[in-house]
Amino acid sequence: MTAAHEVFAAVAREHPRCVWLDGGGARQWSGRRSLLGWLEPSDVSLTYSAARREVTRHADGRAEVVGSDIWSALTDELAAGAPADQWFGYFGYACRPDLPAVPSEDLPDAVWMRPSRLRVFDDEVRGQSSDFGGVATPPKSRNPRFTGDSAAAASPPPAYATAFEQVQEQLRAGNTYETNLTYRLTPAPDPSDRDTPTEGERRQVPAEVYLRLRDINPAPYAGFLQHDMPGAEAWLLSSSPERYALVTAERTIETRPIKGTTQRGSTPEEDEQSAERLRTDPKFRSENLMIVDLLRNDLSLVCEPGTVEVPELMAVESYASVHQLVSTVRGRLRDGVGTVEALRALFPAGSMTGAPKLRTMQIIEAVEAAPGLGGPRGAYAGAFGWIAADGRADLGVVIRALTTTGDGRWTLGTGGGITVRSDLAEEYAETRWKAERLLSALHPADG
């Protein structure tokens, strides 16, 4: 265990509220440093319940409702604080009440924290290749719940098959061009897990799971959030490869949507073939292009006219278990548009909705409410990262993530973009091998 691991484990055990933004899976376009922060009892955190439309402020052992909109409450806190303040947290999928989304049933729909204790570590990059993006043979999964082959062979369950057909009907009717169909998995608790009667031991379990997750699935937006407060308990363990939004000191805003995924090959030759298929397949390219167009529109709402551009279109990035098709969309914020306002305008990420956004979210709300799909998205499909009082921000999309309220039950979301050319069996298999490494992180490796 490295020094950073030891400090993290101690902080997570001793402090109810803490966050680790983990640079261990950095890419050329992302930061290498890790930042570990924790809150003293007098420090402030905010939580949001979309069901009750309540923002709650936590400090000094008290919880006080301070508003009905998390975006406004966070903007007010940033304005009232010191210029050097930084807030860390997530917006869940249902954080915009003007858009159709079902509130979370367990975790807060948003958690934001202002830690007074910060420690920075320089990370050795643990990517899959020295140039951060080349094709390399992936490492074998450690203790996977199922392999890529078994995932491909699994039959889609009736609930997913029905939802897939409902999306196809909407696509054929022209109501949507692409829909991100997702569902939730809630693995049964491991009966061999030890009892954890104390608070410190209860917090130790998510910390141990995260250390396994970062080892087997390093990612540029990896991170850990713990908010262990009565009535607002939340743990978010992220291994996301996708940038939601970066806002720089020069007021440039950049998003890097991922749309298009193939599994890594078991040999260098198979791996290269998988990457080439992703690079050239018309279905993957059309998926990506539709989301790029959606994000160009979203950015145009908050950026100076003529500044929105696409400096990188459909590049292949390779990760531990998947190849991803990634584009970059960038613009310069208009005068008078604040950072939180800009982040809200993009929310939720177009790659997690489909196009057009509003109509497609209405379809998602109806389809994913069916029994057997695991309930509301919660934190999944939202955004996780940091926002500074000086206007800078950097957040990733909440995918490849585990969540829990600390009760021993874990939830993860998985899914993919559906178009008229999608195949039911292929799409379901993709959702399963996307989830594979997260499931394997829940238990120690054999031996």
KEDOSE-614654 format. One record per residue (C-alpha): x, y, z. Coordinates in steps of 0.2 Angstrom, whole numbers, plus 5000, padded with zeros to 4 digits. Each point is the difference from the previous one (the first is absolute). Layout:
   c1   c2   c3
    X    Y    Z
...
This chain:
   c1   c2   c3
 5000 5000 5000
 5007 5017 4995
 5001 5015 5011
 4984 5007 4991
 4991 4984 5003
 5004 5001 5018
 4995 5018 5003
 4984 4997 4990
 4995 4984 5010
 5003 5010 5016
 4990 5015 4995
 4985 4990 4994
 5000 4990 5016
 5001 5016 5011
 4990 5013 4991
 4982 4998 4995
 5002 5012 4985
 5014 4999 4988
 5005 4999 4982
 5014 4993 4990
 5002 5006 4982
 5012 4987 4993
 5013 5004 4987
 5007 4982 4999
 4991 4996 4984
 5005 5017 4991
 5000 5003 4982
 5009 5013 4989
 4985 5011 5001
 4997 4998 5019
 5009 5004 5016
 5013 4988 5008
 4998 5007 5018
 4989 4992 5013
 4991 5011 5012
 4994 4994 5017
 4988 5011 5010
 4991 4997 5016
 4988 5011 5010
 5000 5005 5019
 4984 5001 5009
 4998 5018 4997
 5003 4999 4981
 4985 5001 4988
 4992 4987 4989
 4984 5001 4990
 4988 4986 4995
 4985 5000 4988
 4984 4990 5000
 4991 5001 4983
 4985 4992 5007
 4998 5013 5014
 5008 5014 4990
 5011 5004 5015
 5018 5005 5002
 5007 4997 5017
 5015 5008 5007
 5010 4990 5012
 5012 5007 5013
 5004 4999 5019
 4989 4985 5002
 4985 5009 4993
 4990 4998 4984
 4990 5015 4994
 4989 5001 4984
 5007 5015 4990
 4991 5000 4983
 4992 4989 4987
 5013 5001 4986
 5018 4992 5002
 5007 5011 4986
 4994 5016 5008
 5006 4995 5017
 5017 4995 4994
 5002 5016 4991
 4995 5010 5015
 5013 4990 5011
 5014 5004 4987
 4995 5018 5000
 5000 5002 5019
 5017 4990 5002
 5018 5004 4998
 5007 5002 4983
 5011 4985 5003
 4985 4988 5005
 4998 4984 4990
 4984 4989 5001
 5000 4981 4996
 4985 4990 4997
 4988 4993 4987
 4984 5005 4992
 4988 4985 4997
 4990 4997 4985
 4984 5008 5007
 5008 5016 5005
 4991 5011 4988
 4981 5001 5004
 4996 5007 4984
 5005 4984 4991
 4992 4983 5001
 5009 4989 5012
 4995 4989 5015
 5007 5005 5017
 5012 4988 5009
 4993 4987 5012
 5015 4999 5011
 5015 5011 4998
 4998 5019 5000
 4998 5007 4982
 5015 5011 5003
 5014 5002 5013
 5012 5015 5000
 5013 5002 5013
 5012 5014 5005
 5015 4992 5009
 5012 5010 5010
 5013 4987 5000
 5008 4996 4983
 5015 4989 4996
 5008 4998 4982
 5009 4985 4994
 5010 4998 4984
 4995 4984 4991
 5009 4988 4990
 4989 4997 4985
 4993 4983 4999
 4993 5001 4982
 5001 4986 4987
 5013 5008 4989
 5014 5013 5002
 4991 5011 4987
 4984 5000 5010
 4990 4994 4985
 5008 4987 4990
 4994 4982 4998
 5007 4988 5012
 4995 4982 5006
 4989 5003 5015
 5003 4991 5017
 4989 4986 5005
 4986 5004 5011
 5003 4995 5018
 4986 4989 5007
 4987 5005 4988
 4982 4996 5003
 4998 4995 4982
 5012 5001 4985
 4997 5009 4983
 4996 4984 4992
 4987 4995 5013
 4992 5017 4999
 4998 4999 4982
 4992 4983 5002
 4987 5006 5013
 4983 5002 4994
 4992 5017 5002
 4987 5000 5014
 4982 5003 4996
 5000 5018 5008
 5015 5005 4990
 4993 4993 4984
 4984 5009 5002
 5008 5016 5004
 5011 4998 4984
 4985 4997 4989
 4991 5015 5007
 5015 5011 4996
 5000 4993 4983
 4982 5005 4997
 5004 5018 5005
 5015 5000 4989
 4990 4993 4985
 4987 5013 5004
 5013 5014 4999
 4998 5006 5018
 5018 4997 5003
 5016 4997 4990
 5009 4991 5014
 4996 4995 5018
 5011 4995 5013
 4991 4985 5008
 5007 4996 5017
 4996 4989 5015
 5006 4997 5018
 5008 4985 5008
 4999 4997 5019
 5012 4985 5004
 4995 4990 5015
 5011 5003 5015
 5014 4988 5002
 4996 4989 5015
 5019 4998 5004
 5001 5019 5003
 5005 5003 5018
 4989 5009 5012
 5004 5018 5002
 4992 5006 5016
 5010 5017 5002
 4999 5015 4989
 5018 4999 4995
 4998 4981 4995
 4985 5004 4990
 5009 5014 4991
 5015 4988 4997
 4990 4989 4988
 4996 5013 4986
 5019 5006 5002
 5006 4982 4997
 4988 4998 4985
 5006 5016 4992
 5019 4995 5002
 4996 4984 4990
 4990 5010 4987
 5014 5012 4997
 5012 4985 4998
 4990 4990 4987
 4991 5015 4991
 5011 5016 5000
 4992 5014 4992
 5002 5019 4998
 4985 5005 5010
 5003 4987 5014
 4995 5006 5017
 4992 4996 5017
 4987 5010 5010
 4993 4996 5017
 4986 5010 5008
 4996 4991 5016
 4987 5011 5008
 4983 4995 5008
 4987 4999 4987
 5012 5005 4986
 5012 4986 4999
 5009 4998 4983
 5015 4991 4993
 5005 5002 4982
 5014 4990 4993
 5004 5006 4982
 5011 4992 4986
 4994 5011 4986
 5009 5003 4984
 4989 5014 4994
 5002 5019 5003
 4983 5009 5003
 5008 5018 5000
 5016 5009 5003
 4999 5019 5003
 5017 5009 5000
 5006 5016 5007
 4998 5007 4982
 4982 4995 5000
 5002 4987 4987
 4987 4986 5003
 5004 4982 4993
 4990 4984 5000
 5006 4983 4993
 4985 4989 4996
 5003 4981 4999
 4988 4991 4988
 5005 4984 4993
 5008 4986 5010
 5008 4983 4995
 5008 4987 5012
 5019 4998 5000
 5007 4985 4991
 5008 4985 5008
 5016 5001 4989
 5008 5015 4992
 4993 4996 4983
 4982 4998 5006
 5002 5016 5010
 5005 5010 4985
 4986 4993 4990
 4988 5005 5014
 5007 5018 5000
 4999 5000 4981
 4982 4995 5000
 4996 5014 5012
 5009 5012 4990
 4991 4996 4983
 4983 4992 5004
 4986 5012 4993
 4989 4996 5015
 5013 5006 5013
 5005 5015 4990
 4982 5006 4998
 4997 4998 5019
 5015 5011 5004
 4995 5013 4987
 4982 5002 5006
 5007 5003 5018
 5013 5012 4993
 4986 5010 4992
 4990 5000 5016
 5015 5007 5010
 5004 5013 4987
 4982 5006 5002
 5001 4999 5019
 5017 5010 5000
 4992 5013 4988
 4988 5005 5014
 5014 5006 5012
 5014 5004 4988
 5006 5015 4989
 4993 4998 4983
 5013 4992 4988
 5010 4993 5014
 4993 4982 5000
 5011 4988 4991
 5004 4982 4999
 5019 4998 5001
 5000 4981 5001
 4987 4989 4992
 4998 4981 5003
 5017 4996 5007
 5002 4982 5007
 5006 5000 5019
 5005 4983 5007
 4996 4995 5018
 5003 4985 5011
 4984 4991 4994
 4993 5010 4985
 5004 5011 4985
 4990 5016 5000
 4996 5012 4986
 5003 5018 5006
 4997 5018 4993
 5004 5017 5007
 4989 5015 5000
 5006 5016 5006
 4994 5019 5001
 5003 5016 5010
 4987 5005 5013
 4991 5016 4996
 5002 5015 5012
 4988 4999 5015
 4998 4981 4999
 5006 4992 5016
 5008 4983 5001
 4986 4991 5010
 4988 5008 4987
 5010 4993 4986
 5001 4982 5008
 4981 5000 5003
 4997 5005 4981
 5010 4984 4995
 4991 4989 5013
 4998 4985 4999
 5014 4995 4988
 4993 4997 4982
 5009 4984 4999
 4989 4993 5014
 4984 5006 4993
 5000 5000 4981
 4993 5012 4987
 4990 5011 5000
 5003 5001 5019
 4983 5005 5007
 4989 4988 4990
 5012 4986 5003
 5001 5003 5018
 4981 4999 5000
 5002 4983 4992
 5013 4994 5012
 4989 5006 5015
 4986 4989 4993
 5010 4985 4995
 5012 4998 5014
 4986 5001 5013
 4995 4982 4995
 5002 4987 5014
 5016 4990 4997
 5011 5014 4995
 5006 5005 5017
 4991 5016 5004
 5006 5018 4998
 5017 5005 4994
 5005 5009 5016
 5018 5006 4999
 5003 4990 4984
 5000 5010 4984
 5004 5016 5010
 5016 5010 5002
 5014 4998 5014
 5015 5012 5003
 5004 5017 5007
 4995 5018 4998
 5011 5015 5005
 4994 5017 5006
 5011 5008 4987
 4990 4992 4986
 5010 4984 4996
 4993 4983 5000
 5003 4982 4994
 4987 4987 5001
 4998 4982 4993
 4984 4991 4995
 4994 4987 5013
 5003 4984 4990
 5009 4984 5006
 4995 5005 5018
 4995 4991 5015
 4988 5008 5013
 4994 4995 5018
 4993 5008 5015
 5011 4990 5011
 4987 4986 5004
 5010 4986 4991
 4990 5002 4984
 5008 5006 4984
 4993 5007 4984
 5007 5003 4983
 4993 5006 4984
 5004 4994 4982
 4993 5003 4983
 5004 5006 4983
 4994 5011 4985
 4986 4992 4990
 4996 5004 4981
 4989 4992 4987
 5015 4990 4995
 5003 4992 5017
 4999 4982 5004
 4992 4994 5016
 5012 4986 5004
 5015 5011 4996
 4994 5015 5010
 4996 4989 5016
 5017 4992 4999
 5008 5017 4999
 4991 5005 5016
 5006 4985 5009
 5019 5001 4996
 5000 5018 5004
 4994 4995 5018
 5012 4986 5001
 5015 5008 5009
 4989 5010 5012
 4992 4984 5006
 5017 4992 5002
 5006 5014 5011
 4987 4996 5013
 5009 4985 5006
 5019 4997 5003
 5009 4990 4986
 5001 4981 5003
 5017 4995 5008
